[in-house]
Amino acid sequence: MDSSIVTGVGAATARLVLGTAQFGLDYGVSNTTGKTPPEEALRMINFARVNRIDTLDTAISYGESERLLGEIGVKDFKIITKLPGYAPDYGPVEAWVTKQVEASLRRLRTDRIHGLLFHRSECVHGPYGSDLINSMDKLKNDGLVKHIGLSVYSPSELDNLTSDAASDIINIPYNVIDRRFESSGCLSRIAGQGSEVYVRSVFLQGLLLMSGKELPTKFESWEKKWESWELMLREFGTTAKEVCLSLPLRNAEITKVIVGAESLKQLEQLVAISREPLIEESFDFMVDDEEDLVNPSKWF
């Protein structure tokens, strides 16, 4: 294991994106405090603003997140939001997409969305995929949306995706136990085709920051793996948060790193880590062949 560090990373903070699911939902397996109170969200947004974080990640399905962001005032940020799934009884595709985006713009109190993503790739590959993409393209041409893209869970979801099919931004999971997109070559491929790569789940909803003793019952079968992880961290005198954040920030093929925080204190810690020399992580902790662990959609 190599404990060397990479220096000269003062710009790393600018690659952070503040995830705002916690602003609208009781989000995260390690979350014990519930939704972030509006006054704390305001402090976090102001802190992000003065610390070179210029992008916010939200979604229509994140409860009151968009509305709260609009009330705080975030027109000076680049906003990424996501469309929920479409069903035929919602009416004509183009009218539905336009209605969803116009509602997001009203809630966010802005006149343009930096990135509009499909929340799940099934939308692209389903029977209405072409119509949905064309509708998003129209909004892009009309200037309401700057970039379009999609959020995916596994490399196989990108197997048949062409470079012009809603692929300005690709949102993927990436963390110390789930590096499927890297090991499969998919990360290099999508970065090479000109897509911006946004990574999420760098702390796996906080699971990677918990000790083996704290793991919820559903994760007990991986307790020994967590004990090994904790031992490695102690041996190298570092923290899980430092390793988890350093890994994606070291990777030049990754455009932006989405981080969630429940409080200003947590966000301050993440920014402080991003300003320090990054840990050259090479811990043998990957278990990315275990879908029930690495994919949060399988947890419930």
Summary of the structure (lengths in Angstrom):
residues: 300
radius of gyration: 18.9
end to end distance: 34.5
largest distance: 58.5
contacts: 937
relative contact order: 0.17
helix: 46%
strand: 16%
